[in-house]
Amino acid sequence: MRAGLDWPALMRAGMQGLRLTPDAFWALTPAELQVMLGDPAASAPLLSKGLDALMAAWPDSTDTTPEGGQT
């Protein structure tokens, strides 16, 4: 048996989270609602490994002089 959609959770996400009116919510296709809610994997928290990688790629600089060394 195929599991159905969790309509109460989808309705809360659409009407409370996205502040859609009921008419706007029910006019959406499931694919449109998924796009509006975003990819759950894309909004995962930045963990220390990811932060370390960002810090290595974009280190802070204490050099405040404009490019070319002129002030």
N, C-alpha and C positions, 0 to 999 in steps of 0.2 A: 504494500500500500504506500502510495506517495504522500509525503507530509505536505500539508497545506501551508499557506502563508500565515504568519502571525499577524492577523489584521489588527488586533488591539495595539500591538507595538508599532505597527506601521502608521496607524491613525494618530497615535501619540507623537511619533516622530514628525509626521507631516503637519498636523494641526497645532501641536504645541511647540515643537522644535523649529519647524520652518514657518510657523504662523500662517499656514494656508487656510483659506476658508473651506468649509466642507465641499462646496461646489467645485473649487479648484482642485482639492485633493482627489475627489472621485473622477474628475476629468482626466487625470494623469494615467498614463500606462505604467505598469510596474517598472519598466526600463527607465522612464522619465523620472520616477520617484527615486530610483537607485542613483541616477546621475545627480539629482539634487541633494541626496543625503551624503554622497561622496563615497569613496572607497575606504572601508574601515582600515585596511592595511596601510593606506597612504597617511592616515592620521595617527599612526602609532607614536607613542612617546619617544623622544630622543633619549636614548640610553647613553651611558658613559662611553661605550665603544664608538658610537656615532659622533658624540661630542669630541672625543679625542681625534677622530679622523678630520672633522671640520677644523679643529684648532691647528692640526698639522698642515692642512691645506691653506688656511687663512690665518697665519699667526698675527698676533697684535704687534704693532710697531710703535716704538717711542719716538721715531723720527717725525717731527712735526714741520719740517721745512718743506716748502713746495718743491715740486719736481724741478730739477736743475740746480738745487742747492741755494737759490737766492731767497733772501728774506724780505 
